[in-house]
Amino acid sequence: MFLIISLLVFVLGTLGLYLPILPTTVFYLIAAFCFARSPDRLYQKWHPLRNIKNILSNLLSSEK
């Protein structure tokens, strides 16, 4: 569920880059929140990448 929501919100955020009506930053923050709560399989796929590993580690450590 969170994966579908995060993908939709990410697309809205990307549209916000070109349409001044949509707030890009808010949509990207919501997408990051939903991606962090998506299935563990997705987390295991993206976690080994160095840049994303740093972002996810910071995000998850600040929650606890």
N, C-alpha and C positions, 0 to 999 in steps of 0.2 A: 504494500500500500504506500509506504513512504517513498519507495523508488519511483512509482508512477507520479506521485505528487511532486517530487523533487524535479523530475524531468520536465513536467509541465511548467513549474515555476521558473526553472532555468530558461526555458524557451521564452517565457514572458519577459524575463530579465534581459535576454539577448535582444528581444524586440524593443525593449526600452532604450537600447543604445541608439536606435534609429528613430524612435518615436518619442518626442519630448513629453508626451502625456504619461508614459509609464515610468515609475521609479526603478531604475536598474539596481541600485544598491540594496534596496529592501528585498527585492525578489531574489537576488543572489544570496543574501543572508538566510532567507527562508529555505532556499534550495540547499545550502550547506547544512542547515539544521536537519532537514529531511534526509539528505544523503548520509549524515552521521548516524541516523537511526534506521537505515535500510538494512537489508539482510547481511549476515556475516560473510556470505560468499562474495559479495561485492567488496566488502572491506578487505578480505584476504587477497582479492585480485589487485586492488589499487595500493595497498599498504607497502609493498616492496619498492615502489617508485620513490626515489629520494625526495623530490619536492613535495609530493602529496603526503609522504610519510611524516615529514616535519609538520605540515599543516594539520593532519589528523591527530598526531601526537599532542600538539598544543591544544587543539580543540577538546580532545577527550580528557586530557589531564586537568583542564580548567573546570570540567563538569564535576569532578569527584571531590 
